[in-house]
Amino acid sequence: AVVAASHRYLKSIDVKELERVLDEDYQPPPTVGVRIVSIMADSLGHSGEASYIRGLIKGGDWLGY
């Protein structure tokens, strides 16, 4: 459900929405585009962590030897 909602939102936004400044307590205040990129980067980092743990559990099989 979250993936589908995310896809709908990302397909619906335009450049004006990406440039909209968020009301957050950061300096400089982030835009919607900056926040989307930061969420994607954080998600990729966690994906890497999960892959690392999987490698620890499975051993070297993922290397092909």
Backbone as CSV, one residue per row, in Angstrom:
resi,resn,N_x,N_y,N_z,CA_x,CA_y,CA_z,C_x,C_y,C_z
1,ALA,0.829,-1.192,0.000,0.000,0.000,0.000,0.876,1.260,0.000
2,VAL,1.969,1.227,0.753,2.850,2.400,0.824,3.525,2.647,-0.520
3,VAL,3.968,1.582,-1.169,4.630,1.729,-2.472,3.657,2.309,-3.487
4,ALA,2.435,1.795,-3.519,1.432,2.289,-4.464,1.115,3.759,-4.203
5,ALA,0.960,4.134,-2.943,0.682,5.533,-2.608,1.858,6.426,-2.990
6,SER,3.070,5.936,-2.778,4.267,6.703,-3.149,4.331,6.907,-4.654
7,HIS,4.047,5.867,-5.416,4.046,5.977,-6.882,3.010,6.993,-7.343
8,ARG,1.804,6.933,-6.774,0.757,7.896,-7.149,1.208,9.320,-6.860
9,TYR,1.788,9.536,-5.682,2.233,10.884,-5.319,3.327,11.367,-6.261
10,LEU,4.341,10.536,-6.495,5.464,10.950,-7.337,5.030,11.223,-8.772
11,LYS,4.042,10.487,-9.265,3.528,10.729,-10.617,2.696,12.007,-10.691
12,SER,2.160,12.445,-9.561,1.249,13.595,-9.563,1.943,14.940,-9.366
13,ILE,3.183,14.952,-8.900,3.814,16.229,-8.572,4.499,16.844,-9.788
14,ASP,4.653,18.162,-9.719,5.334,18.887,-10.785,6.530,19.631,-10.197
15,VAL,7.222,20.380,-11.038,8.424,21.101,-10.603,8.092,22.084,-9.487
16,LYS,6.946,22.738,-9.586,6.557,23.705,-8.551,6.446,23.027,-7.182
17,GLU,5.875,21.826,-7.162,5.760,21.082,-5.898,7.134,20.661,-5.387
18,LEU,8.016,20.229,-6.288,9.368,19.828,-5.875,10.141,20.988,-5.258
19,GLU,9.863,22.199,-5.707,10.566,23.385,-5.213,9.915,23.998,-3.980
20,ARG,8.749,23.472,-3.576,8.042,24.015,-2.411,8.882,23.803,-1.154
21,VAL,9.037,24.873,-0.378,9.828,24.820,0.857,8.969,24.241,1.974
22,LEU,9.529,23.269,2.671,8.824,22.633,3.780,8.994,23.442,5.055
23,ASP,7.999,23.370,5.904,8.033,24.081,7.181,8.687,23.172,8.222
24,GLU,10.009,23.042,8.116,10.767,22.205,9.039,11.842,23.045,9.707
25,ASP,12.267,22.611,10.865,13.243,23.361,11.645,14.669,23.014,11.218
26,TYR,14.979,23.264,9.949,16.327,23.063,9.416,16.762,24.340,8.722
27,GLN,18.059,24.557,8.692,18.603,25.698,7.960,19.636,25.207,6.979
28,PRO,19.501,25.435,5.720,18.351,26.085,5.090,17.147,25.144,5.066
29,PRO,15.945,25.715,5.032,14.746,24.873,5.003,14.737,24.004,3.744
30,PRO,14.440,22.721,3.881,14.455,21.833,2.713,13.223,22.023,1.837
31,THR,13.386,21.666,0.581,12.254,21.637,-0.337,11.704,20.214,-0.384
32,VAL,10.566,20.071,-1.024,9.991,18.736,-1.197,10.980,17.841,-1.943
33,GLY,11.619,18.376,-2.978,12.588,17.594,-3.747,13.756,17.121,-2.902
34,VAL,14.270,18.007,-2.065,15.381,17.640,-1.179,14.942,16.553,-0.207
35,ARG,13.726,16.678,0.323,13.235,15.679,1.277,13.053,14.324,0.589
36,ILE,12.552,14.309,-0.643,12.386,13.049,-1.372,13.740,12.376,-1.566
37,VAL,14.740,13.147,-1.966,16.076,12.582,-2.170,16.643,12.057,-0.856
38,SER,16.429,12.773,0.252,16.968,12.311,1.535,16.283,11.021,1.986
39,ILE,14.985,10.891,1.719,14.272,9.655,2.058,14.795,8.499,1.213
40,MET,15.027,8.758,-0.079,15.562,7.713,-0.960,16.957,7.286,-0.511
41,ALA,17.803,8.246,-0.161,19.165,7.927,0.280,19.137,7.117,1.575
42,ASP,18.265,7.500,2.497,18.143,6.773,3.755,17.657,5.343,3.504
43,SER,16.693,5.200,2.616,16.168,3.872,2.283,17.241,2.997,1.654
44,LEU,18.040,3.570,0.762,19.124,2.803,0.145,20.160,2.370,1.178
45,GLY,20.440,3.248,2.132,21.376,2.892,3.201,20.875,1.711,4.010
46,HIS,19.581,1.737,4.354,19.008,0.625,5.113,18.969,-0.653,4.281
47,SER,18.752,-0.522,2.990,18.790,-1.688,2.104,20.178,-2.322,2.126
48,GLY,21.200,-1.489,2.112,22.575,-1.991,2.196,22.844,-2.691,3.511
49,GLU,22.313,-2.138,4.591,22.477,-2.780,5.899,21.825,-4.160,5.920
50,ALA,20.619,-4.241,5.355,19.916,-5.526,5.304,20.694,-6.531,4.455
51,SER,21.255,-6.067,3.343,22.052,-6.953,2.489,23.295,-7.439,3.219
52,TYR,23.910,-6.569,3.985,25.096,-6.942,4.756,24.753,-8.034,5.770
53,ILE,23.670,-7.835,6.505,23.243,-8.827,7.502,22.915,-10.154,6.814
54,ARG,22.242,-10.081,5.672,21.935,-11.311,4.935,23.228,-12.034,4.558
55,GLY,24.231,-11.289,4.120,25.517,-11.891,3.778,26.183,-12.537,4.976
56,LEU,26.068,-11.902,6.139,26.632,-12.494,7.352,25.957,-13.816,7.684
57,ILE,24.643,-13.858,7.501,23.884,-15.061,7.836,24.131,-16.172,6.824
58,LYS,24.113,-15.814,5.536,24.248,-16.827,4.481,25.692,-17.213,4.216
59,GLY,26.626,-16.407,4.616,28.021,-16.696,4.322,28.402,-16.204,2.939
60,GLY,29.436,-16.809,2.347,29.979,-16.350,1.075,29.233,-16.800,-0.157
61,ASP,28.069,-17.455,-0.003,27.336,-17.964,-1.165,27.039,-16.890,-2.199
62,TRP,26.798,-15.682,-1.755,26.445,-14.611,-2.690,27.618,-14.232,-3.591
63,LEU,28.838,-14.642,-3.230,29.999,-14.354,-4.070,30.166,-15.379,-5.184
64,GLY,29.451,-16.474,-5.115,29.525,-17.495,-6.147,30.591,-18.549,-5.898
65,TYR,31.136,-18.608,-4.688,32.108,-19.659,-4.367,31.883,-20.172,-2.968
